[in-house]
Amino acid sequence: MPEIVQKNDDTDVLRATAELIQENEFGSEELKNILADMKEALHDTDDGVAIAAPQIGISKRIFLVRDTVFAERGDLDTADHEFINPELVNTSQATVELDEGCLSVRNTYGKVTRYKQATVRAYDISGDEFEVGGSGLLAQIFQQEIEHLDGTLFVDKARDLREIDPEKRTHIKNRQ
């Protein structure tokens, strides 16, 4: 089982700019294995909604959004969604201050200002380009995960940081 790298671990992977997936890597067994490890790590949490490859120690520009996020917004395709070499291509001008946490900074939460809406352009495992837009939680995820790929953690910009007892967190598994 892949371990989720923590902020205080003796590693630079969370602070490095992740490497682009190269054209010859799309569809490869190595890429499939990275995505499988990310999915396993994410689904082993009770409160995670997304994970970036650096969070499992792999400096690649990939993030995964959990199936429940898409189910809650009413999408017909409610599988986990993979975003390879993602980039924000559009955001709203309006912002909102949101509570945020991170699987690599367990039990710490704080307020972060995010764009209300965001659109991401990325590639799937086959190398096909797509765009997805979202608001609310999905827009928040897009912004935080791309920051992960750039070596930034939410605690770098959050205010009112606080520790929350793990037993008091919202449990994703209870909403399924």
Backbone bond lengths (Angstrom), bond angles and torsions (degrees), N, CA, C in turn:
res aa  C-N    CA-C-N  psi(-1)  N-CA   C-N-CA  omega(-1)  CA-C   N-CA-C  phi
1 M - - - 1.450 - - 1.530 108.90 -
2 P 1.333 117.37 125.70 1.463 119.61 178.31 1.529 111.13 -67.16
3 E 1.316 115.62 136.36 1.462 121.61 178.12 1.526 109.79 -88.18
4 I 1.313 116.18 144.73 1.462 120.84 175.95 1.525 108.03 -85.46
5 V 1.331 115.44 122.00 1.462 122.14 -179.73 1.528 108.72 -66.27
6 Q 1.331 115.31 134.22 1.462 121.25 179.30 1.525 110.73 -102.48
7 K 1.312 115.40 152.41 1.462 122.95 -177.71 1.527 112.10 -50.78
8 N 1.304 117.55 -38.51 1.464 120.98 -175.97 1.520 113.71 -91.13
9 D 1.334 117.93 2.76 1.464 120.26 176.22 1.528 109.00 -66.43
10 D 1.305 115.53 155.07 1.461 121.00 -179.10 1.531 109.72 -82.41
11 T 1.339 115.35 70.32 1.458 120.75 -179.95 1.522 109.15 -151.36
12 D 1.321 116.32 150.49 1.461 121.33 179.12 1.520 112.53 -99.21
13 V 1.326 118.05 -0.37 1.463 121.18 -172.51 1.534 112.88 -60.68
14 L 1.319 118.37 -34.04 1.464 120.50 179.71 1.527 112.57 -72.94
15 R 1.328 117.29 -19.92 1.464 121.52 -177.01 1.527 113.22 -104.05
16 A 1.312 116.94 -1.63 1.470 121.10 -179.50 1.524 110.60 -91.26
17 T 1.321 116.48 154.38 1.457 121.36 170.69 1.525 107.02 -77.57
18 A 1.319 116.14 120.70 1.469 121.02 -176.25 1.534 110.71 -68.78
19 E 1.325 115.29 150.91 1.462 122.70 -176.72 1.526 110.86 -83.55
20 L 1.323 115.26 143.43 1.464 121.28 175.12 1.522 110.68 -65.10
21 I 1.313 115.97 146.15 1.462 121.30 170.28 1.528 106.33 -76.52
22 Q 1.310 116.44 127.87 1.462 121.67 -178.96 1.525 110.38 -83.44
23 E 1.317 115.76 157.41 1.463 121.92 -176.21 1.535 112.25 -53.25
24 N 1.332 117.36 -40.38 1.469 120.47 -178.14 1.529 113.24 -73.38
25 E 1.341 118.11 -8.75 1.462 121.40 -179.99 1.531 112.63 -88.32
26 F 1.350 116.98 -20.33 1.459 119.26 -179.44 1.524 109.97 -62.22
27 G 1.329 115.85 134.15 1.456 121.90 179.76 1.515 114.80 78.96
28 S 1.335 117.94 -1.94 1.466 121.22 -176.73 1.523 111.62 -74.73
29 E 1.316 115.23 158.60 1.471 120.78 175.74 1.525 110.63 -61.81
30 E 1.330 116.69 -37.91 1.457 120.35 179.51 1.531 110.66 -60.31
31 L 1.328 117.04 -45.21 1.462 120.60 179.13 1.527 110.61 -65.98
32 K 1.314 117.71 -42.08 1.467 121.21 177.01 1.524 110.70 -59.20
33 N 1.337 116.67 -40.89 1.465 120.68 -179.92 1.528 111.93 -67.81
34 I 1.342 117.13 -39.38 1.466 120.12 177.11 1.523 109.58 -60.69
35 L 1.329 116.44 -47.78 1.469 120.54 -179.83 1.526 111.71 -62.82
36 A 1.315 117.29 -39.09 1.469 120.71 178.02 1.526 110.46 -64.37
37 D 1.337 117.01 -41.48 1.464 120.58 178.44 1.529 111.15 -65.48
38 M 1.332 116.67 -40.04 1.464 120.28 178.28 1.525 110.25 -63.28
39 K 1.320 116.11 -44.09 1.466 120.38 -179.99 1.531 110.68 -62.63
40 E 1.321 116.35 -43.62 1.465 119.96 179.62 1.531 111.15 -62.62
41 A 1.325 116.70 -44.31 1.471 120.20 179.71 1.522 110.90 -63.87
42 L 1.332 116.82 -43.17 1.463 120.68 -179.52 1.519 111.40 -64.74
43 H 1.322 117.05 -46.30 1.458 120.27 -176.76 1.526 112.79 -74.52
44 D 1.322 116.81 -10.71 1.461 119.85 175.66 1.535 111.07 -82.73
45 T 1.332 117.19 -7.02 1.463 120.57 177.21 1.526 109.22 -94.22
46 D 1.318 115.61 156.61 1.461 119.25 177.59 1.518 112.55 -96.59
47 D 1.327 117.62 -7.12 1.461 119.83 -175.60 1.524 113.94 -136.25
48 G 1.320 118.76 2.90 1.453 121.00 -177.70 1.515 112.36 -78.07
49 V 1.331 116.48 138.76 1.459 121.29 177.65 1.522 111.70 -114.09
50 A 1.331 117.46 -15.32 1.460 121.30 179.20 1.520 108.72 -161.19
51 I 1.339 114.68 161.30 1.458 120.17 178.09 1.521 108.73 -151.42
52 A 1.326 115.74 143.34 1.459 122.22 176.24 1.528 108.75 -106.31
53 A 1.322 116.18 150.41 1.467 120.56 -178.06 1.532 113.13 -53.36
54 P 1.344 120.20 -40.27 1.467 118.03 178.11 1.531 113.75 -58.45
55 Q 1.318 116.68 -23.99 1.463 119.92 179.98 1.527 112.69 -70.84
56 I 1.330 116.95 -12.96 1.470 118.83 171.97 1.529 109.82 -113.68
57 G 1.337 115.51 19.60 1.458 121.01 173.84 1.516 115.44 86.81
58 I 1.319 118.23 14.62 1.469 121.90 -177.44 1.526 108.99 -116.86
59 S 1.314 116.08 116.07 1.465 121.39 -176.53 1.525 110.96 -84.36
60 K 1.323 115.22 70.52 1.465 122.73 178.02 1.527 108.34 -129.30
61 R 1.329 117.37 150.26 1.473 122.85 -177.17 1.524 109.91 -84.11
62 I 1.328 114.67 77.50 1.467 122.68 -179.77 1.518 107.95 -140.66
63 F 1.334 115.66 138.50 1.457 118.56 165.05 1.517 109.13 -138.50
64 L 1.312 114.47 160.00 1.460 123.36 -176.17 1.523 107.88 -127.78
65 V 1.343 116.36 132.76 1.467 121.29 176.22 1.522 107.81 -109.19
66 R 1.307 115.16 131.19 1.463 122.04 -175.34 1.535 112.72 -65.14
67 D 1.299 115.36 146.21 1.465 123.87 -178.65 1.528 112.91 -54.14
68 T 1.322 118.21 -36.93 1.463 121.27 -176.00 1.530 112.49 -63.89
69 V 1.343 117.28 -27.72 1.468 120.39 178.70 1.524 109.57 -63.60
70 F 1.326 116.42 -42.56 1.458 120.61 -179.31 1.524 111.40 -74.84
71 A 1.311 117.06 -34.24 1.464 120.38 177.19 1.522 110.27 -65.21
72 E 1.340 117.08 -41.62 1.465 120.84 -178.94 1.524 112.38 -66.86
73 R 1.326 117.48 -26.54 1.463 118.40 179.46 1.524 111.45 -91.91
74 G 1.346 117.00 1.45 1.456 121.51 172.87 1.512 114.76 88.86
75 D 1.323 118.72 14.54 1.462 120.82 177.95 1.522 110.77 -66.69
76 L 1.316 115.50 148.06 1.463 119.76 175.26 1.524 110.55 -75.12
77 D 1.328 116.84 -35.33 1.461 122.09 178.37 1.522 107.57 -90.79
78 T 1.317 116.54 99.92 1.463 120.43 -174.11 1.527 112.77 -108.10
79 A 1.327 116.66 27.96 1.464 120.27 175.27 1.529 109.05 -79.73
80 D 1.338 116.40 166.68 1.461 119.38 169.07 1.529 106.81 -59.83
81 H 1.325 116.53 144.02 1.467 121.26 -179.80 1.525 109.54 -112.83
82 E 1.314 115.92 129.90 1.453 123.10 -179.42 1.523 109.00 -100.76
83 F 1.324 116.11 134.03 1.460 122.82 179.38 1.528 107.63 -123.87
84 I 1.319 116.49 110.01 1.461 122.27 -177.82 1.528 108.49 -108.41
85 N 1.330 116.19 133.27 1.474 123.23 -175.60 1.531 111.22 51.02
86 P 1.331 117.15 49.39 1.466 119.95 -176.49 1.520 112.53 -73.27
87 E 1.325 114.69 151.86 1.455 120.62 171.85 1.522 108.53 -145.77
88 L 1.324 115.69 142.22 1.464 120.61 173.82 1.524 107.06 -72.80
89 V 1.329 117.09 125.19 1.458 120.06 -179.83 1.516 112.30 -111.31
90 N 1.325 116.72 -13.99 1.454 119.81 178.97 1.527 108.80 -160.66
91 T 1.325 115.42 141.76 1.463 120.95 174.07 1.522 107.96 -140.02
92 S 1.302 115.28 157.39 1.458 119.99 173.67 1.525 108.43 -73.35
93 Q 1.309 115.87 161.76 1.463 119.26 172.38 1.521 109.69 -78.96
94 A 1.319 115.72 -30.20 1.466 120.83 -178.65 1.520 110.41 -70.69
95 T 1.316 115.30 142.05 1.458 121.18 177.62 1.524 109.48 -123.22
96 V 1.311 114.79 166.88 1.453 122.03 178.40 1.529 107.65 -146.46
97 E 1.319 116.60 146.70 1.454 120.95 176.02 1.524 108.03 -94.56
98 L 1.319 115.93 126.18 1.463 121.66 -173.49 1.519 111.29 -127.76
99 D 1.326 116.08 150.90 1.459 120.45 168.98 1.515 107.94 -73.69
100 E 1.320 115.46 141.69 1.449 119.27 -177.28 1.518 109.91 -146.18
101 G 1.315 114.75 151.05 1.453 122.93 174.60 1.514 108.46 -139.74
102 C 1.326 116.99 -176.76 1.460 121.05 -176.98 1.522 109.55 -157.00
103 L 1.320 115.83 140.41 1.463 120.78 178.67 1.531 112.08 -65.48
104 S 1.329 118.00 -20.03 1.460 121.55 178.91 1.531 113.26 -95.79
105 V 1.329 115.75 0.74 1.470 121.78 175.30 1.530 105.43 -136.38
106 R 1.322 115.59 64.29 1.460 122.09 -170.85 1.519 112.72 -55.94
107 N 1.322 113.34 139.11 1.463 124.24 172.93 1.521 114.25 65.99
108 T 1.326 117.82 12.66 1.459 122.36 175.39 1.516 107.99 -112.01
109 Y 1.315 115.52 133.24 1.462 121.29 -178.52 1.510 108.63 -134.78
110 G 1.322 116.33 155.47 1.452 121.21 178.39 1.512 110.80 -164.21
111 K 1.298 116.00 174.39 1.470 122.85 -179.05 1.531 108.92 -94.06
112 V 1.340 115.16 130.70 1.461 121.59 179.25 1.522 107.99 -130.16
113 T 1.323 116.73 138.05 1.455 121.07 175.35 1.523 108.57 -87.31
114 R 1.328 115.60 125.18 1.472 122.65 -177.84 1.522 109.32 -130.64
115 Y 1.341 115.36 157.62 1.463 119.88 171.01 1.525 108.59 -66.97
116 K 1.324 116.84 142.64 1.471 120.93 179.83 1.518 111.63 -66.71
117 Q 1.329 116.94 -34.02 1.463 121.17 -179.33 1.515 108.83 -131.77
118 A 1.325 115.36 148.45 1.461 120.33 178.73 1.523 109.28 -151.48
119 T 1.325 114.26 145.60 1.464 121.17 175.62 1.515 108.26 -121.98
120 V 1.337 114.74 134.40 1.456 122.02 -179.57 1.522 109.10 -116.10
121 R 1.328 115.12 137.74 1.465 122.02 169.33 1.529 106.02 -106.84
122 A 1.313 116.60 132.31 1.461 120.72 -177.92 1.527 108.66 -152.99
123 Y 1.324 114.61 -174.03 1.464 121.95 178.85 1.516 108.79 -125.30
124 D 1.334 115.81 151.31 1.462 119.98 173.56 1.522 108.64 -91.21
125 I 1.309 117.12 -178.67 1.459 121.72 -175.20 1.531 113.01 -61.49
126 S 1.331 116.97 -25.08 1.470 121.20 178.96 1.521 112.63 -84.62
127 G 1.327 117.48 -8.48 1.454 121.13 -178.79 1.513 113.54 93.74
128 D 1.343 116.66 10.81 1.464 120.49 177.82 1.523 109.75 -84.55
129 E 1.331 115.44 131.13 1.465 121.60 -178.67 1.525 110.67 -79.34
130 F 1.349 116.04 145.19 1.459 121.72 175.65 1.522 109.14 -150.58
131 E 1.318 115.89 164.69 1.462 122.34 174.00 1.516 108.89 -128.29
132 V 1.334 115.60 142.67 1.463 122.28 175.75 1.522 107.57 -136.49
133 G 1.318 115.25 131.20 1.449 120.34 175.63 1.518 109.58 -111.19
134 G 1.304 115.04 155.23 1.453 118.16 178.50 1.515 111.48 -161.67
135 S 1.309 114.09 166.49 1.457 121.51 175.16 1.520 107.24 -129.33
136 G 1.308 116.27 176.52 1.460 120.20 177.63 1.514 112.38 59.72
137 L 1.321 115.82 -133.16 1.453 121.84 -176.26 1.526 112.08 -58.29
138 L 1.321 117.93 -41.49 1.461 119.81 -177.52 1.533 111.06 -64.73
139 A 1.309 118.04 -42.39 1.465 120.90 177.00 1.527 110.50 -62.23
140 Q 1.313 116.71 -40.19 1.458 121.93 178.20 1.529 110.15 -62.22
141 I 1.319 116.54 -45.08 1.471 121.44 179.16 1.521 110.02 -60.41
142 F 1.332 117.32 -49.32 1.463 120.48 -179.49 1.529 110.66 -52.29
143 Q 1.309 116.29 -47.39 1.455 120.57 -176.15 1.525 111.75 -67.73
144 Q 1.337 117.08 -44.56 1.459 119.03 -178.63 1.529 111.80 -67.23
145 E 1.318 117.01 -41.39 1.471 119.16 -176.94 1.524 111.75 -68.69
146 I 1.319 117.75 -38.02 1.462 119.19 177.18 1.527 109.92 -67.32
147 E 1.318 117.62 -35.59 1.464 119.84 173.75 1.524 110.93 -61.04
148 H 1.338 117.22 -39.97 1.477 120.41 175.36 1.518 110.51 -54.86
149 L 1.326 116.26 -43.77 1.463 120.92 -177.35 1.526 111.89 -68.65
150 D 1.334 115.79 -18.06 1.460 121.04 177.17 1.524 112.37 -99.45
151 G 1.338 117.48 6.40 1.460 121.91 176.39 1.513 115.31 84.93
152 T 1.338 116.97 18.47 1.462 121.59 -179.58 1.524 109.88 -110.93
153 L 1.322 116.79 135.25 1.457 122.67 174.88 1.523 109.31 -104.30
154 F 1.320 117.10 152.44 1.463 120.30 -178.23 1.522 112.27 -57.04
155 V 1.333 117.87 -31.68 1.465 120.68 -178.70 1.525 112.14 -66.06
156 D 1.338 117.26 -16.74 1.458 120.94 177.66 1.524 111.65 -69.71
157 K 1.330 117.16 -23.30 1.469 120.06 -176.98 1.524 113.09 -125.01
158 A 1.323 117.68 -4.19 1.463 121.20 -176.99 1.524 111.55 -77.30
159 R 1.321 114.60 155.31 1.469 120.84 172.48 1.521 107.48 -123.00
160 D 1.291 115.59 166.60 1.471 121.71 -179.51 1.527 111.52 54.88
161 L 1.323 117.01 44.88 1.466 120.26 178.57 1.518 110.05 -63.49
162 R 1.335 115.20 140.66 1.461 120.67 179.86 1.519 109.33 -150.84
163 E 1.302 114.39 152.68 1.469 121.44 175.66 1.523 108.11 -92.68
164 I 1.334 115.82 139.45 1.464 121.19 177.34 1.516 108.28 -125.03
165 D 1.307 115.01 133.56 1.454 121.33 177.36 1.525 109.18 -56.76
166 P 1.338 118.36 131.13 1.468 120.69 -178.70 1.526 113.86 -55.44
167 E 1.303 117.54 -27.33 1.465 120.61 -179.81 1.526 112.39 -72.99
168 K 1.333 117.33 -16.39 1.462 120.93 -177.26 1.530 113.13 -100.37
169 R 1.337 117.68 1.68 1.464 121.24 179.29 1.511 109.51 -72.16
170 T 1.341 115.67 155.37 1.459 121.10 171.70 1.515 107.44 -69.19
171 H 1.300 116.80 132.39 1.448 120.45 -176.88 1.531 110.56 -103.76
172 I 1.309 115.96 114.61 1.461 122.51 178.85 1.526 110.00 -57.78
173 K 1.311 117.37 -43.57 1.467 119.97 -175.93 1.529 111.59 -61.76
174 N 1.328 117.14 -29.61 1.465 119.63 178.94 1.517 111.92 -72.54
175 R 1.360 117.69 -19.31 1.466 120.75 -179.47 1.519 111.00 -89.19
176 Q 1.312 118.11 -11.04 1.470 120.35 -177.28 1.504 111.47 -78.84
